[in-house]
Amino acid sequence: MAELPKKRVLSGIQPSGTLHIGNYFGMMRPAIALQAENECFYFIADYHALTQTPDPAELRERVLGVAVDFLACGLDPERTVFFRQSDVPQVQELAWVLSCITPVGLLERCHSYKDKIARGISPNHGLFSYPVLMAADILLYGSHLVPVGRDQKQHLEVTRDLAVRFNQRYGPTLVVPDALIQEATAVVPGTDGQKMSKSYGNTIEIFADAKKTRKRIMRIVTDSTPVEAPKDPERCTVFALYRLFAGPAETAALRERYLAGGMGYGEAKQMLFEKYCSYFGPFRERREELVRQPDHVERILQQGARRARAVASQTLEAVKKAVGLA
């Protein structure tokens, strides 16, 4: 019996700062798991990072940091096409073609742009047209599935809309992708109970110094329930984070202790810290090796970029022919 063709999965991560466990459980771990049975294209979105005009030297450092962290956590460059977004210039050509069929009203309705402006981020065209470049990222590689959080689902709907518009106008050229939403880890809470985000200053970094991380964990906001009283695990950020690291039996055991009373939040926080250390320990060792081999990491990114450009060139050639540019 013939083997079914693999689904092509596309995902990107912005080099907007040091990666935290929200990035890991929300995007990185699910993406790494998808390598086993899919054809994965994962990129570091340095063009997208320019919307907030970072310092050039800092941007280069962040890109390398994301690459090292992803590889340390288990990304396999032999099975996955792993590359820098800016190493595939075809994405900008496709973004321009797509922008010419994108209604302004479609972009004006995007929640992400409104949310960023509300948080005081200075508006610019790149921020406004972010969904068009995101669409180009996805459509350029003929992606079938795109893992997204609920906050990014609208952008994927924009991508699907643009692919349909293009195909209706110029003929069947672009693959219309589907969303792959990881329900269980869609939102990872931060130390204040809100969604973990660098912009909120509530993160726990993946590879931070152990002493610094313990301080962060011990500062997780909890209620004032006394030690002897029962506690509600479903309303506790410490418990929500612990079960990301623990197995079913360990999670059930901690739940029982919460409900029985007699355990303070300080003890639960220490248990979370110990789980954090044991979980990321092997990754930390691999990361230390990769940090000492920046040229090796760069070769991996360049190898991935060559593979990505080969696919991108085919898509762009078909697009240009369809619109009359070829």
C-alpha positions, 0 to 999 in steps of 0.5 A: 500500500502506497505511503500517504504524502506528508502534510507540509507544516509552516510556523515562525517565531519572532526574535523579539527577546529571550525565549520563555516557557510560554514560547516553549509550551505554546509553540516550540514543543508542539512544533518539535512534536510535528517533525515526526510525521510531517514535512515541517518548515520553521523560520525565524521571523526577522523581517517581522521583528523590524516592525518595532525597529530593534537595534541591528546588533541586538536583532542579530544576537536575538536571531542566533539566540532563537536558533540555538534555543530551538535546536537545543530543545530538539528541533532536528535540521535533518527532518525540518527546514529551519531558516531565517525569514530574510534569507528567502527574499522571494517572500517579499515579492509574494507579499507585494503581489498579495498586497495588491489584492488585499482590501484595506478594510480587511487589515483594519479589522485585524485585532492584533494591530488594534491591540498593539496600538492600544498598548502604546506601540508606535503605528507604522505600515509594517505593523499594519500590513503584518498579516500580508507578510504573514500570508506570504510566509505561509503561501510561499511554501504551499503549506497545508497546516499552520499551528497558531494560537487563538490570538493568531487565528484571525491572521490565518483567516486573512491568509486563507482569504487572500489565497482564495481571492488570488485563485479566483482571480488568476486560477488555482495557484496557491494552496489554501492552508488550514489552522492547527490549534493546540488547545491544551497549551494555547495559553501559558500563564505568566507570573501574574496570571495573565498570558505569559508575554515579554510585553507584560514582564511576567515571563519565566525564561527557558534557559535563565540562571537557576537562581534568577528563575527560582526568584521569578517562580517564588514571586508568582501571584497567588491568593491569601488562602492560609496554609491549612485550608484547602485550595482550588488548583484550577484557579492557581497559576503555580498549579497550571504551570506545574502540570505543563512539566509533570505527568498525569500521576504527579499532577493528580497527586498535587491536585489532591494535596491542594484540595486536602489543605495543609500545603502552602503555596511556597511548597508548591512553588518549590516543586514547580522550580524543581520540575523546571530544572529537571525538565530543561536540564538536558536541553541546557547541556545541549545549548551550552554546546551550541553556544560554543559553535556559532558557525555550526548554527549558521551552517544549519540556517544556511542549509535550511535557507537553500531548501526553503528557496528551492520551494519558494522559487517554484511558488513565486514562478507560478504566481508571477506567471499567473499575474502576467509578470513572467 
